[in-house]
Amino acid sequence: MVSTSVELHDIRKRFGDFEAVKGISLAVPTGVIFGLLGPNGAGKSTTIRMIMDIIAPDSGEVRLFGRPRVRADAARLGYLPEERGLYRKMTVTDQLLFLAEIYGVKRREAQARITRWLERTDLARWAKSKVEELSKGMQQKIQLIGTVLHEPDVLILDEPFSGLDPINQTLFKEMLVEYKGLGRTILFSTHGMEQAEKMCDHIGLISHGRLVLSGELAAIKRERGGNSYRLEAEGDIDRLAAVPGIEQVVPRPGGAKVLLAPDAQGPAVLRHLVELLHVSGWKSEEPDLEEIFVKAVHDAA
């Protein structure tokens, strides 16, 4: 039986007349990178805050490590909120020592861990600088370091890549993959499908407060790959929208990526295509995560 780090059972949350989370149930296996995905306003941050016990669900249950949550679980979680917050007048080292000691890390061990992480993130020369002297990207790296200093079993990160330049995005990704390599679990929210597709083992797609799809990403792509095709053709790509059996068209250089309806057959669609375009290639391929999300939202509507 696969062990889980986080389980949600029909959790719901309402703010006045607005229902932000509408009965989400999912399981995050231990030792994976799990992406909680969806557009802004989908309910991702509210879901994460319920996992962290910052707010309580109106109904449903959050379970951690295969059982009901207990107070001691807080020390096994590392949390990076979307709203970043550091003491700007403190030095980098003092800030990180403070964060480590909150979780009971002994000062000598905390200093050793801080030194390692600052070297890993190319921030060692800033160790005695005040936080306010650092760039936004540097401050975000400091926050991530502060999140992992107590070596939590589960990292929960809300939009961790927001506002980072490409170099720091790459560094964050490398750090998270390395942390997963230690056997830890990582759950992060994002609206960036491309980033999630490169990193995640499992995903949960949320739209308008509802979970529309969840599971192992590779299995989801295998299941849905039969209806996605790469078309190489010359002609008016816009005409494809009228072809029976075609559900979505994503124009690309030299042709398009085409998503078929569930009951459509590739050869039958191709017969229509050759009447409209000069077709030089028609090949089945895996859909990308954005296409999967769009279709899942459409099917759930």
Number of C-alpha atoms within 10 A of each C-alpha: 3 6 12 18 21 21 20 19 15 16 21 23 23 14 9 7 6 8 14 21 26 18 18 21 18 18 21 27 22 21 20 23 25 27 27 27 26 25 15 12 14 20 24 28 22 21 25 21 17 19 22 17 13 10 13 18 21 13 14 15 20 24 17 22 18 15 12 11 16 9 6 8 15 15 15 15 20 23 22 21 17 14 7 11 11 17 12 14 13 16 18 27 22 18 20 24 22 17 21 25 14 12 16 12 18 13 13 10 14 21 18 10 21 23 15 12 21 19 13 13 16 11 16 16 9 16 18 12 15 17 23 15 14 16 10 14 17 18 19 23 22 23 21 21 22 23 22 21 22 23 20 20 22 28 24 23 23 22 20 22 23 14 12 17 11 10 9 17 17 14 15 19 17 13 17 18 17 12 21 19 12 11 13 20 25 26 22 24 25 22 21 16 17 12 16 24 17 10 16 20 18 23 27 24 26 25 24 18 22 20 24 20 18 20 17 16 19 14 12 18 17 12 12 16 17 17 21 26 21 19 23 18 20 13 12 11 19 10 11 20 13 9 13 14 19 20 18 18 20 13 13 12 8 13 22 19 23 25 28 20 15 12 8 15 14 19 10 11 16 16 10 14 20 12 9 17 17 13 16 12 13 19 12 16 18 20 23 16 21 15 19 20 21 13 17 17 19 10 9 11 8
